[in-house]
């Protein structure tokens, strides 16, 4: 699948885009909820790639033909393929006829074509994860002395397997200042070249892995 719909101009007040490292391209979102769900997919280690606005699905409501475009298509590393719709729970609770028909039509399409169907809502948001991601996105510009410092970080982690940020800083403070090393660590985490448990609040006690 590939993206088949551009975000309309009238949606731009809440819409936007960000560069996806997972997909190596910009991803457009039509609401702040979409942005948050996409960012969570971005840092889900089980996700291989995801595509917004991926496919047109034909349906019918009140004897009229309609076309629905789901919000996201996700391929997981275990080869599971999911077509997803992203809606606030308050929208779901209204039980609007058009929305119900849309969800049922997409679900039926998925059943017939071997996809899983999932509705993502604001109840799926992990605020700690999102806070960590937003923090790392503040460090998406490559810092100075990156090559030299990152080489030392990779050497330490390849030798020891894992280290807390605090311990890594202690090792590297003999050759570099703390305010030089930390931006490189945050940048590497943003780029997903280092790993840590982002479901816990980032701190100097966070453990780093390759």
RODO-2510 file (C-alpha; in nm, 4 decimals, decimal comma):
residues 210
     n   res          X          Y          Z
     1     x     0,0000     0,0000     0,0000
     2     x     0,0962     0,3632    -0,0382
     3     x    -0,0492     0,6949     0,0707
     4     x    -0,3368     0,7905    -0,1594
     5     x    -0,4792     1,1079    -0,0021
     6     x    -0,3325     1,4465     0,0871
     7     x    -0,4538     1,6270     0,3996
     8     x    -0,7128     1,8871     0,2848
     9     x    -0,6398     2,2570     0,3370
    10     x    -0,9402     2,3084     0,5657
    11     x    -0,7891     2,0606     0,8122
    12     x    -0,4580     2,2445     0,8409
    13     x    -0,5397     2,4213     1,1701
    14     x    -0,4808     2,0962     1,3583
    15     x    -0,2858     1,9142     1,0876
    16     x     0,0840     1,8989     1,0233
    17     x     0,3691     1,6629     0,9520
    18     x     0,6904     1,5288     1,0965
    19     x     0,9855     1,3364     0,9578
    20     x     0,9500     0,9642     1,0249
    21     x     1,2728     0,7755     1,0875
    22     x     1,0822     0,4475     1,0626
    23     x     0,9536     0,5306     0,7134
    24     x     1,2366     0,7646     0,6048
    25     x     0,9888     1,0294     0,4859
    26     x     0,7522     1,2926     0,6183
    27     x     0,4273     1,1688     0,7711
    28     x     0,1163     1,3877     0,7595
    29     x    -0,1415     1,3900     1,0383
    30     x    -0,4929     1,5364     1,0332
    31     x    -0,5431     1,5774     1,4086
    32     x    -0,3350     1,5954     1,7231
    33     x    -0,4612     1,2491     1,8156
    34     x    -0,3300     1,1128     1,4835
    35     x     0,0063     1,2773     1,5503
    36     x     0,0320     1,1141     1,8931
    37     x    -0,0663     0,7692     1,7647
    38     x     0,1830     0,7980     1,4768
    39     x     0,4601     0,9020     1,7187
    40     x     0,3834     0,6004     1,9369
    41     x     0,4044     0,3758     1,6293
    42     x     0,7316     0,5496     1,5422
    43     x     0,8944     0,4265     1,8638
    44     x     0,7216     0,0875     1,8825
    45     x     1,0017    -0,1644     1,8295
    46     x     0,7493    -0,4140     1,6902
    47     x     0,6533    -0,1873     1,3984
    48     x     0,8330    -0,2288     1,0662
    49     x     0,6573     0,0598     0,8895
    50     x     0,3276     0,2459     0,8735
    51     x     0,1477     0,4470     0,6059
    52     x    -0,1106     0,7214     0,6595
    53     x    -0,4239     0,7475     0,4416
    54     x    -0,3359     0,4160     0,2721
    55     x    -0,6306     0,2883     0,0687
    56     x    -0,9805     0,3652    -0,0635
    57     x    -1,2541     0,1279     0,0493
    58     x    -1,5947     0,1315    -0,1182
    59     x    -1,9034     0,1222     0,1000
    60     x    -2,2706     0,2073     0,1026
    61     x    -2,4956     0,4056     0,3363
    62     x    -2,8658     0,4788     0,2857
    63     x    -2,8431     0,3202    -0,0609
    64     x    -2,5665     0,5608    -0,1634
    65     x    -2,2145     0,4615    -0,2650
    66     x    -1,9426     0,6063    -0,0436
    67     x    -1,5641     0,5856    -0,0279
    68     x    -1,3777     0,5503     0,2998
    69     x    -1,0064     0,6048     0,3563
    70     x    -0,8695     0,4518     0,6787
    71     x    -0,6204     0,6549     0,8804
    72     x    -0,3282     0,4136     0,8897
    73     x    -0,1861     0,0860     0,7614
    74     x     0,0733    -0,0830     0,9846
    75     x     0,3132    -0,3654     0,9064
    76     x     0,4629    -0,5284     1,2145
    77     x     0,7957    -0,7078     1,2207
    78     x     0,6127    -1,0379     1,2758
    79     x     0,4437    -0,9722     0,9351
    80     x     0,1053    -0,8913     1,0921
    81     x    -0,0749    -0,6244     0,8870
    82     x    -0,3225    -0,3883     1,0526
    83     x    -0,5568    -0,1315     0,9036
    84     x    -0,6463     0,1242     1,1666
    85     x    -0,8875     0,4081     1,2261
    86     x    -0,7997     0,6830     1,4754
    87     x    -1,0871     0,8456     1,6624
    88     x    -1,1446     1,0151     1,9971
    89     x    -1,3465     0,7952     2,2308
    90     x    -1,6046     1,0734     2,2601
    91     x    -1,6654     1,0394     1,8844
    92     x    -1,7144     0,6635     1,9190
    93     x    -1,9524     0,7090     2,2110
    94     x    -2,1833     0,9310     2,0053
    95     x    -2,2686     0,6229     1,7943
    96     x    -2,3018     0,8373     1,4824
    97     x    -2,4559     0,6377     1,1970
    98     x    -2,1968     0,7488     0,9406
    99     x    -1,9036     0,6651     1,1678
   100     x    -2,0488     0,3271     1,2633
   101     x    -2,1012     0,2465     0,8956
   102     x    -1,7445     0,3520     0,8153
   103     x    -1,5945     0,1345     1,0899
   104     x    -1,8093    -0,1651     0,9941
   105     x    -1,7218    -0,1256     0,6248
   106     x    -1,3472    -0,1092     0,6955
   107     x    -1,3713    -0,4051     0,9340
   108     x    -1,5559    -0,6104     0,6716
   109     x    -1,2900    -0,5232     0,4117
   110     x    -1,0174    -0,6354     0,6519
   111     x    -1,1868    -0,9670     0,7233
   112     x    -1,2214    -1,0387     0,3516
   113     x    -0,8625    -0,9435     0,2686
   114     x    -0,6661    -1,0918     0,5571
   115     x    -0,5917    -0,7742     0,7539
   116     x    -0,6436    -0,7094     1,1216
   117     x    -0,8635    -0,4106     1,2031
   118     x    -0,8061    -0,1832     1,4995
   119     x    -0,9598     0,1388     1,6266
   120     x    -0,7095     0,3608     1,8093
   121     x    -0,8536     0,6146     2,0550
   122     x    -0,7166     0,8619     2,3066
   123     x    -0,7505     0,5817     2,5643
   124     x    -0,4557     0,4112     2,3907
   125     x    -0,2235     0,7046     2,4551
   126     x     0,0716     0,6508     2,6881
   127     x     0,1539     0,9929     2,8284
   128     x     0,4948     0,8910     2,9648
   129     x     0,5987     0,7543     2,6261
   130     x     0,4721     1,0654     2,4471
   131     x     0,6490     1,2962     2,6928
   132     x     0,9755     1,1097     2,6283
   133     x     0,9271     1,1236     2,2510
   134     x     0,8558     1,4966     2,2536
   135     x     1,1677     1,5505     2,4642
   136     x     1,3821     1,3523     2,2195
   137     x     1,2349     1,5429     1,9256
   138     x     1,3779     1,8600     2,0791
   139     x     1,7198     1,7036     2,0155
   140     x     1,6737     1,6039     1,6508
   141     x     1,9550     1,8289     1,5267
   142     x     2,2916     1,6548     1,5131
   143     x     2,5065     1,8026     1,7956
   144     x     2,8644     1,9186     1,7700
   145     x     3,1415     1,6599     1,8119
   146     x     2,8839     1,3951     1,7246
   147     x     3,1128     1,1551     1,5396
   148     x     3,3787     1,1485     1,8082
   149     x     3,1401     1,1150     2,1036
   150     x     2,9040     0,8661     1,9387
   151     x     3,1982     0,6428     1,8506
   152     x     3,2957     0,6318     2,2196
   153     x     2,9359     0,5626     2,3248
   154     x     2,9040     0,2727     2,0802
   155     x     3,2387     0,1330     2,1954
   156     x     3,1327     0,1306     2,5600
   157     x     2,7929    -0,0242     2,4928
   158     x     2,9284    -0,2882     2,2566
   159     x     3,1797    -0,3839     2,5243
   160     x     2,9480    -0,3815     2,8274
   161     x     2,6106    -0,4566     2,6665
   162     x     2,4200    -0,1885     2,8543
   163     x     2,4848     0,1061     3,0825
   164     x     2,2831     0,3689     3,2602
   165     x     2,3216     0,7183     3,1216
   166     x     2,4767     0,8197     3,4535
   167     x     2,7424     0,5461     3,4340
   168     x     2,8139     0,6211     3,0701
   169     x     2,8634     0,9875     3,1539
   170     x     3,1018     0,8893     3,4304
   171     x     3,3064     0,6851     3,1832
   172     x     3,3165     0,9613     2,9253
   173     x     3,3694     1,2607     3,1531
   174     x     3,7405     1,1886     3,1477
   175     x     3,7492     1,2962     2,7836
   176     x     3,4345     1,5019     2,7284
   177     x     3,2149     1,7475     2,9165
   178     x     2,8689     1,6377     3,0322
   179     x     2,7021     1,9120     2,8267
   180     x     2,8701     1,7682     2,5166
   181     x     2,7834     1,4020     2,5824
   182     x     2,4155     1,4307     2,6808
   183     x     2,2979     1,5952     2,3546
   184     x     2,4617     1,3112     2,1605
   185     x     2,2826     1,0508     2,3748
   186     x     1,9468     1,2223     2,3228
   187     x     2,0103     1,2516     1,9472
   188     x     2,1003     0,8822     1,9195
   189     x     1,7848     0,7881     2,1098
   190     x     1,5803     1,0134     1,8813
   191     x     1,7369     0,8453     1,5758
   192     x     1,6732     0,5035     1,7332
   193     x     2,0421     0,4164     1,7086
   194     x     2,0350     0,3654     2,0852
   195     x     1,7520     0,2008     2,2752
   196     x     1,6038     0,2451     2,6192
   197     x     1,2706     0,1766     2,7869
   198     x     1,0666     0,4779     2,6787
   199     x     0,7665     0,3571     2,8791
   200     x     0,9514     0,4867     3,1862
   201     x     1,0368     0,8536     3,2314
   202     x     1,3769     0,9356     3,0860
   203     x     1,6412     1,0165     3,3458
   204     x     2,0120     0,9704     3,4103
   205     x     1,9168     0,6306     3,5561
   206     x     1,7708     0,5128     3,2232
   207     x     1,9558     0,2088     3,0845
   208     x     2,0937     0,2310     2,7304
   209     x     2,1274    -0,0561     2,4820
   210     x     2,2448    -0,0858     2,1240
***
